């Protein structure tokens, strides 16, 4: 498993909206900041999302295997 840089997509937003309250910051970064790099393990069926914003890294996943990539 490796991280892939992707563009904003409805699939990522839908994945994050499964826990919308927890992910409001990440959703906001993706929807309003096109300059931020977005990474995921699978663009079509993500099990985690990472958004880099300067020195801040916003991460959401329920997969321990994905956490090991960091």
PDB file of N, H, CA, C and O in Angstrom:
ATOM      1  N   UNK A   1       0.846  -1.169   0.000  1.00  0.00           N
ATOM      2  CA  UNK A   1       0.000   0.000   0.000  1.00  0.00           C
ATOM      3  C   UNK A   1       0.893   1.235   0.000  1.00  0.00           C
ATOM      4  O   UNK A   1       1.870   1.305   0.746  1.00  0.00           O
ATOM      5  N   UNK A   2       0.551   2.206  -0.842  1.00  0.00           N
ATOM      6  H   UNK A   2      -0.242   2.149  -1.448  1.00  0.00           H
ATOM      7  CA  UNK A   2       1.288   3.468  -0.862  1.00  0.00           C
ATOM      8  C   UNK A   2       0.322   4.617  -1.090  1.00  0.00           C
ATOM      9  O   UNK A   2      -0.801   4.416  -1.554  1.00  0.00           O
ATOM     10  N   UNK A   3       0.762   5.807  -0.765  1.00  0.00           N
ATOM     11  H   UNK A   3       1.674   5.970  -0.389  1.00  0.00           H
ATOM     12  CA  UNK A   3      -0.060   6.990  -0.946  1.00  0.00           C
ATOM     13  C   UNK A   3       0.103   7.535  -2.352  1.00  0.00           C
ATOM     14  O   UNK A   3       1.194   7.519  -2.922  1.00  0.00           O
ATOM     15  N   UNK A   4      -1.009   8.020  -2.904  1.00  0.00           N
ATOM     16  H   UNK A   4      -1.895   8.033  -2.441  1.00  0.00           H
ATOM     17  CA  UNK A   4      -1.048   8.560  -4.251  1.00  0.00           C
ATOM     18  C   UNK A   4      -1.571   9.992  -4.155  1.00  0.00           C
ATOM     19  O   UNK A   4      -2.574  10.241  -3.486  1.00  0.00           O
ATOM     20  N   UNK A   5      -0.902  10.926  -4.814  1.00  0.00           N
ATOM     21  H   UNK A   5      -0.087  10.723  -5.357  1.00  0.00           H
ATOM     22  CA  UNK A   5      -1.404  12.296  -4.840  1.00  0.00           C
ATOM     23  C   UNK A   5      -2.555  12.365  -5.838  1.00  0.00           C
ATOM     24  O   UNK A   5      -2.440  11.898  -6.971  1.00  0.00           O
ATOM     25  N   UNK A   6      -3.667  12.955  -5.397  1.00  0.00           N
ATOM     26  H   UNK A   6      -3.760  13.334  -4.476  1.00  0.00           H
ATOM     27  CA  UNK A   6      -4.877  13.017  -6.210  1.00  0.00           C
ATOM     28  C   UNK A   6      -5.429  14.443  -6.207  1.00  0.00           C
ATOM     29  O   UNK A   6      -4.987  15.303  -5.445  1.00  0.00           O
ATOM     30  N   UNK A   7      -6.393  14.659  -7.072  1.00  0.00           N
ATOM     31  H   UNK A   7      -6.752  13.961  -7.691  1.00  0.00           H
ATOM     32  CA  UNK A   7      -7.122  15.916  -7.123  1.00  0.00           C
ATOM     33  C   UNK A   7      -8.416  15.768  -6.307  1.00  0.00           C
ATOM     34  O   UNK A   7      -8.810  14.662  -5.938  1.00  0.00           O
ATOM     35  N   UNK A   8      -9.053  16.885  -6.042  1.00  0.00           N
ATOM     36  H   UNK A   8      -8.734  17.784  -6.342  1.00  0.00           H
ATOM     37  CA  UNK A   8     -10.338  16.880  -5.349  1.00  0.00           C
ATOM     38  C   UNK A   8     -11.331  16.015  -6.119  1.00  0.00           C
ATOM     39  O   UNK A   8     -11.409  16.094  -7.345  1.00  0.00           O
ATOM     40  N   UNK A   9     -12.089  15.190  -5.399  1.00  0.00           N
ATOM     41  H   UNK A   9     -12.026  15.126  -4.403  1.00  0.00           H
ATOM     42  CA  UNK A   9     -13.097  14.364  -6.062  1.00  0.00           C
ATOM     43  C   UNK A   9     -14.290  14.147  -5.129  1.00  0.00           C
ATOM     44  O   UNK A   9     -14.169  14.248  -3.908  1.00  0.00           O
ATOM     45  N   UNK A  10     -15.428  13.851  -5.723  1.00  0.00           N
ATOM     46  H   UNK A  10     -15.527  13.768  -6.714  1.00  0.00           H
ATOM     47  CA  UNK A  10     -16.632  13.561  -4.945  1.00  0.00           C
ATOM     48  C   UNK A  10     -16.447  12.305  -4.102  1.00  0.00           C
ATOM     49  O   UNK A  10     -17.020  12.199  -3.018  1.00  0.00           O
ATOM     50  N   UNK A  11     -15.651  11.351  -4.589  1.00  0.00           N
ATOM     51  H   UNK A  11     -15.186  11.437  -5.470  1.00  0.00           H
ATOM     52  CA  UNK A  11     -15.402  10.117  -3.843  1.00  0.00           C
ATOM     53  C   UNK A  11     -14.716  10.423  -2.517  1.00  0.00           C
ATOM     54  O   UNK A  11     -15.099   9.878  -1.482  1.00  0.00           O
ATOM     55  N   UNK A  12     -13.705  11.292  -2.540  1.00  0.00           N
ATOM     56  H   UNK A  12     -13.394  11.735  -3.381  1.00  0.00           H
ATOM     57  CA  UNK A  12     -13.004  11.666  -1.311  1.00  0.00           C
ATOM     58  C   UNK A  12     -13.931  12.412  -0.352  1.00  0.00           C
ATOM     59  O   UNK A  12     -13.953  12.134   0.847  1.00  0.00           O
ATOM     60  N   UNK A  13     -14.690  13.354  -0.891  1.00  0.00           N
ATOM     61  H   UNK A  13     -14.673  13.580  -1.866  1.00  0.00           H
ATOM     62  CA  UNK A  13     -15.617  14.127  -0.054  1.00  0.00           C
ATOM     63  C   UNK A  13     -16.655  13.202   0.577  1.00  0.00           C
ATOM     64  O   UNK A  13     -16.947  13.321   1.767  1.00  0.00           O
ATOM     65  N   UNK A  14     -17.211  12.283  -0.207  1.00  0.00           N
ATOM     66  H   UNK A  14     -16.974  12.186  -1.173  1.00  0.00           H
ATOM     67  CA  UNK A  14     -18.195  11.340   0.331  1.00  0.00           C
ATOM     68  C   UNK A  14     -17.597  10.471   1.428  1.00  0.00           C
ATOM     69  O   UNK A  14     -18.253  10.202   2.434  1.00  0.00           O
ATOM     70  N   UNK A  15     -16.349  10.029   1.238  1.00  0.00           N
ATOM     71  H   UNK A  15     -15.817  10.248   0.421  1.00  0.00           H
ATOM     72  CA  UNK A  15     -15.676   9.236   2.259  1.00  0.00           C
ATOM     73  C   UNK A  15     -15.533  10.040   3.559  1.00  0.00           C
ATOM     74  O   UNK A  15     -15.802   9.526   4.645  1.00  0.00           O
ATOM     75  N   UNK A  16     -15.110  11.294   3.439  1.00  0.00           N
ATOM     76  H   UNK A  16     -14.891  11.711   2.557  1.00  0.00           H
ATOM     77  CA  UNK A  16     -14.922  12.133   4.623  1.00  0.00           C
ATOM     78  C   UNK A  16     -16.242  12.480   5.293  1.00  0.00           C
ATOM     79  O   UNK A  16     -16.280  12.664   6.510  1.00  0.00           O
ATOM     80  N   UNK A  17     -17.319  12.572   4.533  1.00  0.00           N
ATOM     81  H   UNK A  17     -17.288  12.422   3.545  1.00  0.00           H
ATOM     82  CA  UNK A  17     -18.622  12.914   5.099  1.00  0.00           C
ATOM     83  C   UNK A  17     -19.242  11.765   5.893  1.00  0.00           C
ATOM     84  O   UNK A  17     -20.282  11.949   6.525  1.00  0.00           O
ATOM     85  N   UNK A  18     -18.631  10.599   5.872  1.00  0.00           N
ATOM     86  H   UNK A  18     -17.786  10.449   5.359  1.00  0.00           H
ATOM     87  CA  UNK A  18     -19.103   9.501   6.725  1.00  0.00           C
ATOM     88  C   UNK A  18     -18.960   9.885   8.197  1.00  0.00           C
ATOM     89  O   UNK A  18     -19.758   9.454   9.029  1.00  0.00           O
ATOM     90  N   UNK A  19     -17.947  10.693   8.522  1.00  0.00           N
ATOM     91  H   UNK A  19     -17.299  11.043   7.846  1.00  0.00           H
ATOM     92  CA  UNK A  19     -17.743  11.267   9.854  1.00  0.00           C
ATOM     93  C   UNK A  19     -17.583  12.771   9.689  1.00  0.00           C
ATOM     94  O   UNK A  19     -16.519  13.330   9.953  1.00  0.00           O
ATOM     95  N   UNK A  20     -18.653  13.413   9.250  1.00  0.00           N
ATOM     96  H   UNK A  20     -19.518  12.959   9.035  1.00  0.00           H
ATOM     97  CA  UNK A  20     -18.571  14.810   8.819  1.00  0.00           C
ATOM     98  C   UNK A  20     -18.101  15.764   9.915  1.00  0.00           C
ATOM     99  O   UNK A  20     -17.287  16.647   9.646  1.00  0.00           O
ATOM    100  N   UNK A  21     -18.586  15.608  11.123  1.00  0.00           N
ATOM    101  H   UNK A  21     -19.247  14.890  11.342  1.00  0.00           H
ATOM    102  CA  UNK A  21     -18.198  16.523  12.205  1.00  0.00           C
ATOM    103  C   UNK A  21     -16.690  16.455  12.450  1.00  0.00           C
ATOM    104  O   UNK A  21     -16.042  17.485  12.635  1.00  0.00           O
ATOM    105  N   UNK A  22     -16.138  15.254  12.452  1.00  0.00           N
ATOM    106  H   UNK A  22     -16.664  14.417  12.302  1.00  0.00           H
ATOM    107  CA  UNK A  22     -14.705  15.072  12.678  1.00  0.00           C
ATOM    108  C   UNK A  22     -13.896  15.679  11.532  1.00  0.00           C
ATOM    109  O   UNK A  22     -12.802  16.198  11.752  1.00  0.00           O
ATOM    110  N   UNK A  23     -14.426  15.618  10.320  1.00  0.00           N
ATOM    111  H   UNK A  23     -15.315  15.197  10.141  1.00  0.00           H
ATOM    112  CA  UNK A  23     -13.666  15.975   9.118  1.00  0.00           C
ATOM    113  C   UNK A  23     -13.993  17.345   8.540  1.00  0.00           C
ATOM    114  O   UNK A  23     -13.616  17.625   7.402  1.00  0.00           O
ATOM    115  N   UNK A  24     -14.671  18.195   9.272  1.00  0.00           N
ATOM    116  H   UNK A  24     -14.978  17.968  10.196  1.00  0.00           H
ATOM    117  CA  UNK A  24     -15.036  19.505   8.717  1.00  0.00           C
ATOM    118  C   UNK A  24     -13.818  20.302   8.260  1.00  0.00           C
ATOM    119  O   UNK A  24     -13.875  20.943   7.211  1.00  0.00           O
ATOM    120  N   UNK A  25     -12.719  20.282   9.013  1.00  0.00           N
ATOM    121  H   UNK A  25     -12.672  19.761   9.865  1.00  0.00           H
ATOM    122  CA  UNK A  25     -11.516  21.013   8.600  1.00  0.00           C
ATOM    123  C   UNK A  25     -10.938  20.461   7.308  1.00  0.00           C
ATOM    124  O   UNK A  25     -10.558  21.222   6.418  1.00  0.00           O
ATOM    125  N   UNK A  26     -10.870  19.139   7.205  1.00  0.00           N
ATOM    126  H   UNK A  26     -11.178  18.521   7.928  1.00  0.00           H
ATOM    127  CA  UNK A  26     -10.311  18.533   5.988  1.00  0.00           C
ATOM    128  C   UNK A  26     -11.201  18.817   4.787  1.00  0.00           C
ATOM    129  O   UNK A  26     -10.708  19.157   3.711  1.00  0.00           O
ATOM    130  N   UNK A  27     -12.503  18.679   4.968  1.00  0.00           N
ATOM    131  H   UNK A  27     -12.903  18.403   5.842  1.00  0.00           H
ATOM    132  CA  UNK A  27     -13.442  18.961   3.870  1.00  0.00           C
ATOM    133  C   UNK A  27     -13.300  20.418   3.432  1.00  0.00           C
ATOM    134  O   UNK A  27     -13.289  20.704   2.235  1.00  0.00           O
ATOM    135  N   UNK A  28     -13.193  21.329   4.380  1.00  0.00           N
ATOM    136  H   UNK A  28     -13.201  21.097   5.352  1.00  0.00           H
ATOM    137  CA  UNK A  28     -13.007  22.746   4.056  1.00  0.00           C
ATOM    138  C   UNK A  28     -11.720  23.007   3.301  1.00  0.00           C
ATOM    139  O   UNK A  28     -11.708  23.786   2.348  1.00  0.00           O
ATOM    140  N   UNK A  29     -10.631  22.364   3.716  1.00  0.00           N
ATOM    141  H   UNK A  29     -10.641  21.731   4.490  1.00  0.00           H
ATOM    142  CA  UNK A  29      -9.351  22.523   3.011  1.00  0.00           C
ATOM    143  C   UNK A  29      -9.461  22.025   1.573  1.00  0.00           C
ATOM    144  O   UNK A  29      -8.956  22.668   0.652  1.00  0.00           O
ATOM    145  N   UNK A  30     -10.114  20.893   1.379  1.00  0.00           N
ATOM    146  H   UNK A  30     -10.525  20.371   2.126  1.00  0.00           H
ATOM    147  CA  UNK A  30     -10.235  20.323   0.036  1.00  0.00           C
ATOM    148  C   UNK A  30     -11.141  21.183  -0.843  1.00  0.00           C
ATOM    149  O   UNK A  30     -10.808  21.451  -1.997  1.00  0.00           O
ATOM    150  N   UNK A  31     -12.272  21.612  -0.313  1.00  0.00           N
ATOM    151  H   UNK A  31     -12.543  21.393   0.625  1.00  0.00           H
ATOM    152  CA  UNK A  31     -13.238  22.355  -1.122  1.00  0.00           C
ATOM    153  C   UNK A  31     -12.805  23.795  -1.396  1.00  0.00           C
ATOM    154  O   UNK A  31     -13.171  24.356  -2.429  1.00  0.00           O
ATOM    155  N   UNK A  32     -12.036  24.400  -0.497  1.00  0.00           N
ATOM    156  H   UNK A  32     -11.738  23.944   0.342  1.00  0.00           H
ATOM    157  CA  UNK A  32     -11.702  25.814  -0.648  1.00  0.00           C
ATOM    158  C   UNK A  32     -10.242  26.090  -0.982  1.00  0.00           C
ATOM    159  O   UNK A  32      -9.900  27.223  -1.321  1.00  0.00           O
ATOM    160  N   UNK A  33      -9.378  25.096  -0.895  1.00  0.00           N
ATOM    161  H   UNK A  33      -9.655  24.176  -0.619  1.00  0.00           H
ATOM    162  CA  UNK A  33      -7.963  25.338  -1.120  1.00  0.00           C
ATOM    163  C   UNK A  33      -7.385  24.396  -2.147  1.00  0.00           C
ATOM    164  O   UNK A  33      -6.820  23.360  -1.794  1.00  0.00           O
ATOM    165  N   UNK A  34      -7.517  24.736  -3.399  1.00  0.00           N
ATOM    166  H   UNK A  34      -7.976  25.577  -3.686  1.00  0.00           H
ATOM    167  CA  UNK A  34      -7.065  23.848  -4.467  1.00  0.00           C
ATOM    168  C   UNK A  34      -5.545  23.703  -4.509  1.00  0.00           C
ATOM    169  O   UNK A  34      -5.031  22.812  -5.184  1.00  0.00           O
ATOM    170  N   UNK A  35      -4.820  24.567  -3.797  1.00  0.00           N
ATOM    171  H   UNK A  35      -5.237  25.291  -3.248  1.00  0.00           H
ATOM    172  CA  UNK A  35      -3.360  24.504  -3.847  1.00  0.00           C
ATOM    173  C   UNK A  35      -2.779  23.472  -2.880  1.00  0.00           C
ATOM    174  O   UNK A  35      -1.574  23.221  -2.904  1.00  0.00           O
ATOM    175  N   UNK A  36      -3.615  22.869  -2.028  1.00  0.00           N
ATOM    176  H   UNK A  36      -4.594  23.072  -2.008  1.00  0.00           H
ATOM    177  CA  UNK A  36      -3.114  21.906  -1.055  1.00  0.00           C
ATOM    178  C   UNK A  36      -2.999  20.512  -1.673  1.00  0.00           C
ATOM    179  O   UNK A  36      -3.941  20.042  -2.313  1.00  0.00           O
ATOM    180  N   UNK A  37      -1.862  19.850  -1.490  1.00  0.00           N
ATOM    181  H   UNK A  37      -1.097  20.232  -0.971  1.00  0.00           H
ATOM    182  CA  UNK A  37      -1.737  18.474  -1.991  1.00  0.00           C
ATOM    183  C   UNK A  37      -2.622  17.523  -1.185  1.00  0.00           C
ATOM    184  O   UNK A  37      -2.692  17.603   0.041  1.00  0.00           O
ATOM    185  N   UNK A  38      -3.292  16.623  -1.901  1.00  0.00           N
ATOM    186  H   UNK A  38      -3.235  16.557  -2.897  1.00  0.00           H
ATOM    187  CA  UNK A  38      -4.190  15.639  -1.300  1.00  0.00           C
ATOM    188  C   UNK A  38      -3.644  14.256  -1.629  1.00  0.00           C
ATOM    189  O   UNK A  38      -3.297  13.974  -2.775  1.00  0.00           O
ATOM    190  N   UNK A  39      -3.572  13.402  -0.623  1.00  0.00           N
ATOM    191  H   UNK A  39      -3.854  13.631   0.309  1.00  0.00           H
ATOM    192  CA  UNK A  39      -3.068  12.046  -0.807  1.00  0.00           C
ATOM    193  C   UNK A  39      -4.086  11.040  -0.286  1.00  0.00           C
ATOM    194  O   UNK A  39      -4.791  11.307   0.687  1.00  0.00           O
ATOM    195  N   UNK A  40      -4.158   9.888  -0.934  1.00  0.00           N
ATOM    196  H   UNK A  40      -3.586   9.671  -1.724  1.00  0.00           H
ATOM    197  CA  UNK A  40      -4.988   8.786  -0.485  1.00  0.00           C
ATOM    198  C   UNK A  40      -4.354   7.482  -0.945  1.00  0.00           C
ATOM    199  O   UNK A  40      -3.426   7.483  -1.754  1.00  0.00           O
ATOM    200  N   UNK A  41      -4.852   6.387  -0.431  1.00  0.00           N
ATOM    201  H   UNK A  41      -5.605   6.387   0.226  1.00  0.00           H
ATOM    202  CA  UNK A  41      -4.311   5.090  -0.840  1.00  0.00           C
ATOM    203  C   UNK A  41      -4.983   4.568  -2.100  1.00  0.00           C
ATOM    204  O   UNK A  41      -4.354   3.862  -2.889  1.00  0.00           O
ATOM    205  N   UNK A  42      -6.258   4.907  -2.301  1.00  0.00           N
ATOM    206  H   UNK A  42      -6.769   5.480  -1.660  1.00  0.00           H
ATOM    207  CA  UNK A  42      -7.014   4.438  -3.466  1.00  0.00           C
ATOM    208  C   UNK A  42      -8.027   5.519  -3.849  1.00  0.00           C
ATOM    209  O   UNK A  42      -8.965   5.766  -3.091  1.00  0.00           O
ATOM    210  N   UNK A  43      -7.864   6.163  -4.995  1.00  0.00           N
ATOM    211  H   UNK A  43      -7.102   5.963  -5.610  1.00  0.00           H
ATOM    212  CA  UNK A  43      -8.773   7.251  -5.382  1.00  0.00           C
ATOM    213  C   UNK A  43     -10.232   6.818  -5.544  1.00  0.00           C
ATOM    214  O   UNK A  43     -11.136   7.638  -5.381  1.00  0.00           O
ATOM    215  N   UNK A  44     -10.471   5.550  -5.859  1.00  0.00           N
ATOM    216  H   UNK A  44      -9.737   4.884  -5.991  1.00  0.00           H
ATOM    217  CA  UNK A  44     -11.836   5.073  -6.087  1.00  0.00           C
ATOM    218  C   UNK A  44     -12.493   4.496  -4.846  1.00  0.00           C
ATOM    219  O   UNK A  44     -13.721   4.462  -4.756  1.00  0.00           O
ATOM    220  N   UNK A  45     -11.693   4.040  -3.884  1.00  0.00           N
ATOM    221  H   UNK A  45     -10.696   4.068  -3.957  1.00  0.00           H
ATOM    222  CA  UNK A  45     -12.209   3.462  -2.650  1.00  0.00           C
ATOM    223  C   UNK A  45     -11.241   3.796  -1.512  1.00  0.00           C
ATOM    224  O   UNK A  45     -10.528   2.917  -1.029  1.00  0.00           O
ATOM    225  N   UNK A  46     -11.212   5.053  -1.083  1.00  0.00           N
ATOM    226  H   UNK A  46     -11.791   5.768  -1.475  1.00  0.00           H
ATOM    227  CA  UNK A  46     -10.205   5.461  -0.103  1.00  0.00           C
ATOM    228  C   UNK A  46     -10.444   4.856   1.271  1.00  0.00           C
ATOM    229  O   UNK A  46     -11.583   4.667   1.697  1.00  0.00           O
ATOM    230  N   UNK A  47      -9.342   4.556   1.956  1.00  0.00           N
ATOM    231  H   UNK A  47      -8.417   4.709   1.610  1.00  0.00           H
ATOM    232  CA  UNK A  47      -9.441   4.152   3.361  1.00  0.00           C
ATOM    233  C   UNK A  47      -8.735   5.184   4.235  1.00  0.00           C
ATOM    234  O   UNK A  47      -8.538   4.964   5.430  1.00  0.00           O
ATOM    235  N   UNK A  48      -8.357   6.304   3.635  1.00  0.00           N
ATOM    236  H   UNK A  48      -8.517   6.482   2.664  1.00  0.00           H
ATOM    237  CA  UNK A  48      -7.750   7.403   4.361  1.00  0.00           C
ATOM    238  C   UNK A  48      -7.444   8.556   3.436  1.00  0.00           C
ATOM    239  O   UNK A  48      -7.289   8.382   2.227  1.00  0.00           O
ATOM    240  N   UNK A  49      -7.357   9.752   4.025  1.00  0.00           N
ATOM    241  H   UNK A  49      -7.483   9.894   5.007  1.00  0.00           H
ATOM    242  CA  UNK A  49      -7.069  10.965   3.263  1.00  0.00           C
ATOM    243  C   UNK A  49      -6.077  11.812   4.061  1.00  0.00           C
ATOM    244  O   UNK A  49      -6.217  11.970   5.274  1.00  0.00           O
ATOM    245  N   UNK A  50      -5.091  12.346   3.378  1.00  0.00           N
ATOM    246  H   UNK A  50      -4.978  12.218   2.392  1.00  0.00           H
ATOM    247  CA  UNK A  50      -4.107  13.251   3.969  1.00  0.00           C
ATOM    248  C   UNK A  50      -4.080  14.525   3.137  1.00  0.00           C
ATOM    249  O   UNK A  50      -3.952  14.472   1.914  1.00  0.00           O
ATOM    250  N   UNK A  51      -4.201  15.674   3.805  1.00  0.00           N
ATOM    251  H   UNK A  51      -4.305  15.717   4.799  1.00  0.00           H
ATOM    252  CA  UNK A  51      -4.098  16.976   3.146  1.00  0.00           C
ATOM    253  C   UNK A  51      -2.959  17.728   3.827  1.00  0.00           C
ATOM    254  O   UNK A  51      -2.950  17.877   5.049  1.00  0.00           O
ATOM    255  N   UNK A  52      -2.000  18.201   3.034  1.00  0.00           N
ATOM    256  H   UNK A  52      -2.008  18.080   2.041  1.00  0.00           H
ATOM    257  CA  UNK A  52      -0.869  18.961   3.562  1.00  0.00           C
ATOM    258  C   UNK A  52      -1.119  20.437   3.330  1.00  0.00           C
ATOM    259  O   UNK A  52      -1.403  20.870   2.213  1.00  0.00           O
ATOM    260  N   UNK A  53      -1.009  21.204   4.410  1.00  0.00           N
ATOM    261  H   UNK A  53      -0.778  20.853   5.318  1.00  0.00           H
ATOM    262  CA  UNK A  53      -1.224  22.646   4.350  1.00  0.00           C
ATOM    263  C   UNK A  53      -0.080  23.316   5.103  1.00  0.00           C
ATOM    264  O   UNK A  53      -0.159  23.514   6.316  1.00  0.00           O
ATOM    265  N   UNK A  54       0.974  23.660   4.385  1.00  0.00           N
ATOM    266  H   UNK A  54       1.038  23.500   3.400  1.00  0.00           H
ATOM    267  CA  UNK A  54       2.145  24.231   5.043  1.00  0.00           C
ATOM    268  C   UNK A  54       2.762  23.208   5.984  1.00  0.00           C
ATOM    269  O   UNK A  54       3.066  22.087   5.578  1.00  0.00           O
ATOM    270  N   UNK A  55       2.946  23.595   7.239  1.00  0.00           N
ATOM    271  H   UNK A  55       2.698  24.507   7.569  1.00  0.00           H
ATOM    272  CA  UNK A  55       3.511  22.662   8.206  1.00  0.00           C
ATOM    273  C   UNK A  55       2.451  21.778   8.849  1.00  0.00           C
ATOM    274  O   UNK A  55       2.784  20.865   9.604  1.00  0.00           O
ATOM    275  N   UNK A  56       1.184  22.036   8.561  1.00  0.00           N
ATOM    276  H   UNK A  56       0.913  22.778   7.947  1.00  0.00           H
ATOM    277  CA  UNK A  56       0.079  21.234   9.112  1.00  0.00           C
ATOM    278  C   UNK A  56      -0.259  20.085   8.172  1.00  0.00           C
ATOM    279  O   UNK A  56      -0.261  20.247   6.951  1.00  0.00           O
ATOM    280  N   UNK A  57      -0.541  18.939   8.746  1.00  0.00           N
ATOM    281  H   UNK A  57      -0.539  18.808   9.738  1.00  0.00           H
ATOM    282  CA  UNK A  57      -0.984  17.765   7.997  1.00  0.00           C
ATOM    283  C   UNK A  57      -2.313  17.321   8.583  1.00  0.00           C
ATOM    284  O   UNK A  57      -2.404  17.024   9.774  1.00  0.00           O
ATOM    285  N   UNK A  58      -3.342  17.275   7.750  1.00  0.00           N
ATOM    286  H   UNK A  58      -3.268  17.516   6.782  1.00  0.00           H
ATOM    287  CA  UNK A  58      -4.671  16.867   8.172  1.00  0.00           C
ATOM    288  C   UNK A  58      -4.900  15.445   7.685  1.00  0.00           C
ATOM    289  O   UNK A  58      -4.855  15.187   6.482  1.00  0.00           O
ATOM    290  N   UNK A  59      -5.143  14.530   8.598  1.00  0.00           N
ATOM    291  H   UNK A  59      -5.180  14.739   9.575  1.00  0.00           H
ATOM    292  CA  UNK A  59      -5.244  13.109   8.268  1.00  0.00           C
ATOM    293  C   UNK A  59      -6.525  12.531   8.838  1.00  0.00           C
ATOM    294  O   UNK A  59      -6.898  12.810   9.978  1.00  0.00           O
ATOM    295  N   UNK A  60      -7.192  11.725   8.030  1.00  0.00           N
ATOM    296  H   UNK A  60      -6.889  11.499   7.104  1.00  0.00           H
ATOM    297  CA  UNK A  60      -8.323  10.948   8.526  1.00  0.00           C
ATOM    298  C   UNK A  60      -8.218   9.542   7.964  1.00  0.00           C
ATOM    299  O   UNK A  60      -8.078   9.359   6.754  1.00  0.00           O
ATOM    300  N   UNK A  61      -8.285   8.555   8.835  1.00  0.00           N
ATOM    301  H   UNK A  61      -8.399   8.704   9.817  1.00  0.00           H
ATOM    302  CA  UNK A  61      -8.329   7.158   8.448  1.00  0.00           C
ATOM    303  C   UNK A  61      -8.813   6.336   9.621  1.00  0.00           C
ATOM    304  O   UNK A  61      -8.680   6.747  10.774  1.00  0.00           O
ATOM    305  N   UNK A  62      -9.366   5.190   9.334  1.00  0.00           N
ATOM    306  H   UNK A  62      -9.474   4.857   8.397  1.00  0.00           H
ATOM    307  CA  UNK A  62      -9.701   4.212  10.359  1.00  0.00           C
ATOM    308  C   UNK A  62      -8.813   2.987  10.208  1.00  0.00           C
ATOM    309  O   UNK A  62      -8.991   1.996  10.917  1.00  0.00           O
ATOM    310  N   UNK A  63      -7.873   3.050   9.302  1.00  0.00           N
ATOM    311  H   UNK A  63      -7.728   3.855   8.726  1.00  0.00           H
ATOM    312  CA  UNK A  63      -7.000   1.924   8.976  1.00  0.00           C
ATOM    313  C   UNK A  63      -5.638   2.083   9.649  1.00  0.00           C
ATOM    314  O   UNK A  63      -4.924   3.049   9.379  1.00  0.00           O
ATOM    315  N   UNK A  64      -5.277   1.151  10.514  1.00  0.00           N
ATOM    316  H   UNK A  64      -5.857   0.366  10.733  1.00  0.00           H
ATOM    317  CA  UNK A  64      -3.959   1.196  11.144  1.00  0.00           C
ATOM    318  C   UNK A  64      -2.849   0.951  10.126  1.00  0.00           C
ATOM    319  O   UNK A  64      -1.746   1.476  10.274  1.00  0.00           O
ATOM    320  N   UNK A  65      -3.133   0.162   9.098  1.00  0.00           N
ATOM    321  H   UNK A  65      -4.030  -0.265   8.978  1.00  0.00           H
ATOM    322  CA  UNK A  65      -2.131  -0.101   8.062  1.00  0.00           C
ATOM    323  C   UNK A  65      -1.748   1.188   7.339  1.00  0.00           C
ATOM    324  O   UNK A  65      -0.580   1.399   7.011  1.00  0.00           O
ATOM    325  N   UNK A  66      -2.724   2.039   7.096  1.00  0.00           N
ATOM    326  H   UNK A  66      -3.673   1.867   7.363  1.00  0.00           H
ATOM    327  CA  UNK A  66      -2.446   3.319   6.436  1.00  0.00           C
ATOM    328  C   UNK A  66      -1.641   4.243   7.345  1.00  0.00           C
ATOM    329  O   UNK A  66      -0.789   4.991   6.865  1.00  0.00           O
ATOM    330  N   UNK A  67      -1.898   4.199   8.637  1.00  0.00           N
ATOM    331  H   UNK A  67      -2.589   3.590   9.027  1.00  0.00           H
ATOM    332  CA  UNK A  67      -1.128   5.019   9.578  1.00  0.00           C
ATOM    333  C   UNK A  67       0.353   4.670   9.553  1.00  0.00           C
ATOM    334  O   UNK A  67       1.196   5.537   9.781  1.00  0.00           O
ATOM    335  N   UNK A  68       0.674   3.433   9.284  1.00  0.00           N
ATOM    336  H   UNK A  68      -0.011   2.729   9.098  1.00  0.00           H
ATOM    337  CA  UNK A  68       2.069   2.991   9.264  1.00  0.00           C
ATOM    338  C   UNK A  68       2.853   3.626   8.116  1.00  0.00           C
ATOM    339  O   UNK A  68       4.083   3.613   8.136  1.00  0.00           O
ATOM    340  N   UNK A  69       2.162   4.186   7.111  1.00  0.00           N
ATOM    341  H   UNK A  69       1.162   4.197   7.095  1.00  0.00           H
ATOM    342  CA  UNK A  69       2.834   4.856   6.001  1.00  0.00           C
ATOM    343  C   UNK A  69       3.431   6.193   6.396  1.00  0.00           C
ATOM    344  O   UNK A  69       4.256   6.751   5.674  1.00  0.00           O
ATOM    345  N   UNK A  70       3.014   6.703   7.544  1.00  0.00           N
ATOM    346  H   UNK A  70       2.343   6.249   8.131  1.00  0.00           H
ATOM    347  CA  UNK A  70       3.496   8.003   7.996  1.00  0.00           C
ATOM    348  C   UNK A  70       4.576   7.773   8.984  1.00  0.00           C
ATOM    349  O   UNK A  70       5.144   8.729   9.512  1.00  0.00           O
TER     350      UNK A  70
END
